[in-house]
Amino acid sequence: MINYRGDVGGPIFERSRRVEHVEGEPTGEEKLKKRAGSVLGLETFYQMPEDLVLAKLRMIKATVPRERALKDEEDVKAILKFTKINVAAVRKQA
């Protein structure tokens, strides 16, 4: 994976190291559970809040530099604060 970092001296490309597979990390083979809906007349798909929290928790666990997981942690906190979810079901699956 190549990251782009723009500094005053110009763009710098650097390679980041990534673990091939971490246990609990999604491999892309899992089918996302989603439901159809519409927003402003446009058809779209929604991910269930419980599934979104579980996915975010897996991403936090798989993220190597802890600072990079801060956004995912904030997302989980916001989902728990503003959305009614079945916390017992999330704990059971986590």
C-alpha positions in Angstrom: 0.0 0.0 0.0 1.4 3.4 -0.9 0.5 6.5 1.2 0.6 10.0 -0.2 1.9 12.7 2.1 2.1 16.3 0.8 4.7 18.4 2.5 6.1 21.9 1.8 8.9 20.2 -0.1 6.5 18.4 -2.4 4.7 15.1 -2.5 6.4 12.2 -0.9 5.4 8.6 -1.5 6.2 6.1 1.1 5.4 2.4 1.5 3.5 1.3 4.6 3.8 -2.2 6.0 0.6 -4.1 6.3 0.0 -7.5 7.8 -1.4 -10.0 5.3 -4.2 -11.1 7.5 -5.1 -10.5 11.2 -7.5 -12.8 12.9 -10.9 -11.1 13.1 -10.1 -8.8 10.2 -12.6 -8.9 7.4 -11.2 -10.7 4.4 -13.7 -9.3 1.9 -15.3 -12.8 1.6 -18.0 -12.0 4.1 -21.3 -10.9 2.7 -22.4 -7.5 4.1 -25.9 -7.5 5.6 -27.7 -4.5 4.2 -31.2 -3.3 3.7 -32.6 -1.2 0.8 -34.0 2.3 1.3 -34.0 5.7 -0.3 -32.5 9.1 0.6 -34.0 12.1 -1.1 -35.5 9.9 -3.7 -32.3 8.0 -4.5 -32.2 4.3 -3.9 -29.4 3.2 -1.5 -28.4 0.5 0.9 -28.1 0.8 4.7 -25.8 -1.2 6.9 -27.4 -2.3 10.2 -26.0 -0.3 13.1 -24.9 -3.5 15.0 -23.0 -4.7 11.9 -21.4 -1.3 11.5 -20.2 -1.3 15.1 -18.8 -4.8 14.8 -17.0 -3.8 11.6 -15.5 -0.7 13.3 -14.4 -2.8 16.2 -12.6 -5.2 13.9 -10.9 -2.3 12.1 -9.8 -0.9 15.5 -8.3 -4.2 16.5 -6.5 -4.7 13.1 -5.1 -1.1 13.0 -1.4 -1.3 13.9 -0.6 2.4 14.8 -3.1 3.1 17.6 -3.5 6.7 16.5 -5.0 5.7 13.2 -7.9 4.0 15.1 -9.1 7.1 16.8 -11.6 8.0 14.1 -13.1 4.5 14.2 -13.3 4.8 18.0 -15.1 8.1 17.7 -17.5 6.6 15.1 -18.4 3.7 17.5 -19.0 6.2 20.3 -21.3 8.3 18.1 -23.2 5.3 16.8 -23.8 4.1 20.4 -24.9 7.6 21.5 -27.2 8.5 18.6 -28.6 5.1 17.5 -30.7 2.6 19.3 -28.9 -0.7 19.0 -29.0 -4.1 20.7 -25.8 -3.8 22.8 -26.2 -7.4 24.1 -26.2 -8.8 20.6 -23.1 -6.8 19.7 -21.3 -8.0 22.8 -22.3 -11.6 22.1 -20.9 -11.4 18.5 -17.8 -9.4 19.4 
